[in-house]
């Protein structure tokens, strides 16, 4: 069962949604926009279809109820935008669902969802949610109590030229992220060709799960396996 948690320390995200898997098994982000009358737009193929439906011309669709016509008229531009989004969502690899007055759009590119959100007037209630799933590869046990609760490893891959400087700045800005000594040395030693390649042995420790979300937004393509850190249970 999903559980929403309000967050204020991750740019562009309003809520975490703790769930068993990503949205539809593949999407990390969700944009929700509340638009009165949105259900009338859902089945229209073009904006003109909505105009015809409002006027009762197109018998292909159920007509709009008399008591809802003013609502549809007042929100016509937003509803037509929903139709345009429906027509382009597959090309952009986006999922879409309409429930009640809310359109929910799902994707893996937060910036793309933010661009789409900007077409709707500020009078419409909007929020962004990030799915938080149990993605830990396992638990690493230590003889003594570990200093931190979680660890994420880098992937072994070539990194962009600006990556070391960006990471050093990030660690200075966020003291709640703790790079391994080897990773810190690698980031500082930028004079050699070796620094252009990240190592899967480099890791970052942290204590608050939400802290990692910010790192994922900045450099999610560089992150590898994540582990919980615990003291090894005493033998019975």
N, C-alpha and C positions, 0 to 999 in steps of 0.2 A: 504494500500500500504506500502511495506517494505521500511525502510530507514536505510542505513548503516552509522555508525559513527565510525571513527578510534579511538582506545583507546590505551593507553600506560601504564596504571596503574593496569592492571589485568593480572597476569602471565598466559602465554599461549594463550591469546586471542588478536587477531588483530583488530576485529571489533565487534560492537554491531549491531544487525539487529532488528530495532524496527518494530514490526509486530502485527497483531491482535491475532495470536496464534502461538504455537510452530511449527517447521517444521513438516509437515504432521500430525499436531495435537498431536505429542508425542515426538519429538526430540528437545533437548535444544542446541545442538552444531552441527556445520557443518565444515568439512574439505574440502577445495577446492584445487585440484592439476591440473595445466595446463600441458597437455601432448599432443603434436601434434600427430594426428592420432588415438586418443583414441576411436573414434567412430567405428573404425574397430575391436576393442577388445570387444566392448559391447555385440555383438551377439555371440561370441565364447564361447563354454562350457569348453574348455581346452586350455592350451597353444599350444598344438600340432595343434589344429584347426586353430590357427592363423598362424602357420608355413605353413600349407597346403593352407590356404587362400592366403598367400603371394606368394606361388609357383603356385597357380591356380589349385591345385590338388583336393580340396574338392568342389564339385559342390553343396553341401548343402548350401553354403554361396555365396553371391555375391563376385566376385573377387575384389581385391584392384586395384584402378585405377593406370594406368601406372605412372602418374606424382606423385602419393603418395607413391609408393613402397619404394623409398629411405628414405622418412620420417618415414615410419613404421619400416624399417630396422634400422635406427639410434636410434629409441626409443623402440626397441623390448623388452628389459628387463623390462622396465617400463610398457609396454602394457601387458606383461604376468603377471606382478604383479597385474594389474587391474583385469584380469581374475580370478586370485586366490582369490582376495578380493570378487569378485562377488560370487564365489562358497562357501565362508565361512560367508558371511554377515548375512544370516538368523540365523545361529547358534549364532552369536554375537549380534543379534537384532539391525542391522544397516540398514539404508536406503541408496539407491544409485541412482544417476541420472547422466546422461551424456548429456552435451549440448556443441556443438561445440568442442573446444579443452579441455574442462574442465570436470573433474570427481568431483562430489560433493558427499561426504559421510556424513551421518547424524547419530548421536547417542547421548546417555545421559552420557557416560563415556568419559570425555575429555582425560584422560590418555590413553585409548584404541585408540582413534583417533591419538594421538601423536605417539604411537608405530607404527601404520599403516603408518603414514606420514614418519617415519624414513626409510622405505624401498625404498623411492624414492630419487634419486640423488639430490644434492643441486642445480643442474642446472634447476630443475623444480620449477616453481613459486608455492608457497603454502601459504595458510592463514587459520586461524581459526576464526570462527564467533560464537558468543553467541546470541541466540534469546532473545530479551527483549519484554515481553508481558505485557499487562495491567492486573496485577494479584492482584490488590488491593481489599481487602474485602469491603472497603468502606472508608468513611471519618469520622474522629473523630473531633468534634467541641469543642472549648474551649471559655470561657467567655473572656479571654484575648488572645492576639496574642501568639501562642505557640512559644517556643524557637527554635524548629526545624520543618522541613517540613514533615518528614516521620517517621514511626515507624514499627518495625517488632517484633513480639512476639515469644518466644520460644515455642516448643511443650512440653507437659507434658509427659516426658519419662525418662527412666534410661539413664545416660550418661556414656561414657567411662571414665575410671579412670583418664586419662590425660586431660580430657576436661577442668576442671576449670583452671589449670595452663596454658593451651594453650590459653584460652580466655583472661586471665589476661595479658598474653604477647601480644596478639593481640591488646587489648585496649591501652596498653602502646605504641605499635608500630604505631597505627592508631588513633590519637586523634580526628579524624572526626567521630568516633563511640562513642555514649553516652549511656552507660548501665543505666538502672533504678537503684536507690539506693538499692532497695531490691535485685536486681540481683547482684550488686557489693558486697553487704554483703554476699550473698550466695556463691559467688565465693571465697571470702576470708576465710569464715568459713568452712574449709575443714576437721575439726577434727571430725565431726559428720557424721553418715550414711545418714543424710538428704541431704547432698550436692550431693549425687550420683543421685538424682532425680531432673530434671529440672521442673520448674513450668510454666504453661501457662500464669501466671500473670507477669512473667519477660519479659522485653522488652528492645530493643535497638533503640534509636533515631538516625537519620542521616539526612543530608541535600542534599547530592549528590547521585542520584540514582546509579551511577557507583560504589560508595563506597561499596554499599551492595553486588555487584556482587563478590567482593573479598571474603567477608564473606560467601557468598553462595558456593563458590568454596571450602572453607575450612571446613565449617560445615553446608552445605545445608540441611542435614537430620534432623538438630535440629531446623530449622526455621519454624515458623507457619504463621499465618495470617499477612498481611502487610496493613498498613493504611496510608492515607494522613492526615496531621494535619492542621487544619485551624481554624481561629477565627470564632465564630458563627456570622452569618450576623445580623446586627442590625434590629430590627423589623420595619416594614413599618408603 
